[in-house]
Amino acid sequence: MTRFLRGSVGCLALTLALGTDAAAQSEALIVGNSRYSMLDVFGGGADVMDATAPLEAQGFDVVQLGEGTATQMRQALGRFVAGLDDGTERVAVILAGRFAHSATDSYLLPVELASPLDEAAVMGDALSLSSVMGLLAAYPGQSLLMLGESDSDVLDSRFLSGGLGAFEVPQGVTVIRGDGSDLGRFARRELVKPGAEVLGAAREAGLIVNGYAPGGYVFVPVAERETSAPAPQAPTQVVDGTGDERLWETTRARDDVSGYRTYLQAFPNGAHAAEARDLVAAIESEPFRSERLAEEALSLNREARREIQRDLSLLDYNTRGIDGLFGPGTRGAVKAWQASNGFDQSGYLEREQITRLDAQAERRAAELEQEAKARQAELERLDRAYWDETGSRGDAPGLRAYLGRYPDGVFAEVAQERLEVFEEEQRAQAAGRDREAWDQARQGGSVGDFQAYLTAFPQGAFAGQAQAEIDALQQPSQEQELIARGEAAEAALNLNNAARRIAEDRLKALGLKPGNVDGEFDDKTRRAIRRYQEARQLQVTGYLDQSTVVRLLADSLLR
């Protein structure tokens, strides 16, 4: 990371030294990270992505990246640096997500860095603020750094702590920092207003301002219109420029076909006539434009969008992810839900539809939980009946029979503990060679190791255990493949330690015995997850996937 940044800064310096004839331009870099895990349901880091369109509308060339890995962040920074030259007029860098800091620097963490953090990985792979500051220092008075913090895991290591640390701001660089959601809202609403005094607005929004902060600081100036001597025209062709501009401002504020046509009737050869005709054509060619604008007017933040995606998923509409980004998957799910509920299939949501969707999801969650309780009660009834016929008798064959049928059953822990007692007794009674062969088989742990033991000691003290181990290891390949897919699905969620603790705590609240709530998924946790999945008719793997997490979140909210 350091080598990359040094090279980029060097290239920037060379570009500035050589000089170009490029026209003044504005550059922006936006990186918004929030999905450090599926259970990061309250992270606001990616809300800053909503500032992209407003900045582009004000003439910024924007390099944006949401949910960036270390590699993607390096690439985005490289594209941003490549756009900087001596023609650059204004520079904005907006970073949001989880931060960590050392004694001398602060870092924006890529989404793949889990907790507890590897200090070397942070210092090598995360985005260094001191390096970003070095770039912004080349544009004093016209450079802005905005930092939005999401909740960070508590870090207490020798070299790193969680969150933004103290840092020195170069002369002429303005820094605005605060909560990720608040910062995103400010960036898309206030920052880009032409002529707006942004620092006062930032403080009113609860944000902190550091560095270069003069009174009346304006980041986006009001555009100056070019003036020239009008060409001689016949009296019938004279256009009232003042009236033209006044009507155009009103028309743009309305932004509808009727308004643009009114403008064209008044000024068919006006200064904005061509633009008005283009806008009419664009509006008429876009289906569901009013629905899109209505959804945009709701100003849904990242968490509100995630909640909508969770509601759709709970109702079995596949959004292809719960990330707060409304891509083709979510739009398709919205259309399917609208079709089922008698709405036009626009793919955009109104306030009334969101309210109805949320109510349906809440009702469905309650129904699913009631069904799960009934199913769990029936499973436990059958479980206990089988225990009464097998394990309750207390002999080893009965205990093994019970565990063979119900490896995650109500009495699974009890059966295993009693079998361990039997094994210790058998070890004490077994002949030396028998015991040594069994220890060797247990150490190897493969089907071949246990079969070798049975070949040598077909009537050995541990023959029953050996056969049980072989049966457990020789599960169907389809089941093994299912478990492998479950393991991969959980790995893709990138759950950090805090997220794992949340999952364990919710499993414990449901009485599923996940063991210690410590963020470490051991055999007890896997068994609790399997119990949860079986009672809710989810794929039983013992690993968390998106469907399990959606249900787990819904179940916990009902308690």
QUIFENMO-V615233 format. One record per helix or strand of 3 or more residues. SS is the DSSP state (alpha for helix, beta for strand). FROM is the first residue (numbers start at 1). TO is the last residue. If there is no record, write none. Layout:
BEGIN
ss: (SS	SS)
from: (FROM	FROM)
to: (TO	TO)
END
This chain:
BEGIN
ss: (alpha	beta	alpha	beta	alpha	beta	beta	beta	alpha	alpha	beta	beta	alpha	alpha	beta	alpha	alpha	alpha	alpha	alpha	alpha	alpha	alpha	alpha	alpha	alpha	alpha	alpha	alpha	alpha	alpha	alpha	alpha)
from: (2	25	45	60	70	88	99	106	119	129	143	173	180	198	208	235	241	257	273	289	302	328	351	391	396	412	432	447	463	477	497	523	546)
to: (18	32	57	66	82	97	101	108	125	139	149	179	191	204	211	237	254	266	285	297	314	340	389	393	405	429	444	456	473	493	509	535	558)
END
